[in-house]
């Protein structure tokens, strides 16, 4: 009976040590996984911060101008710039009689559709 008791105590201690070792290994693996997740998260946050800083510091006016130049069609509308008398350049155009009649007709249509007493 004494030998059986000693053998059972040794087996119980060995089982307890094995369970404790497994618990420690499991705990360490969970800790490693959490640390890895934290490092990945911090790297992503740092990357997003860098991206946001670049976006906020971008010269959006130049970007918009470059983009509009890329999308502009050849022969598109060109807006006139302000010409002062100091420049010495004046734009003189001659309108034909047909163009003048068409403008007068368009003007009469506009006044028919949108009458305004202040004109």
C-alpha positions, 0 to 999 in steps of 0.5 A: 500500500505504501508503494501505491501511495508513493506512485500515485503521489509522483504521478499526481505531481508530474500531472500537476507540473505538466498542467502548469507548464502547459498553462505557462506556455499558453499564457506566453503565446497569448502574450506574444499574440497581443504584443504582435497585434499592438505592434501592427496597430501602432504601425498602422496608426503611424502610417495613417498619421503620415498619410494625413500629414501629407494630405493636409500639407498638399497644395490643393490649388495647384493639384486642382489646376493640374487636374483641370489642365489634364481634363481640358479638351483641346479648343475648350473655352478660354476665359479672358484676362483683365486688360488694363489701359497700361497694357496697351492691348485692346480686343476689337471685334467686328460683328456681322449684321447676321450676328447682330440680328441674332443677338437682338432676337435672343435678347427679345426672347429673353425679355419675353420670358423674363420681363423686368421693369428695371431695364 
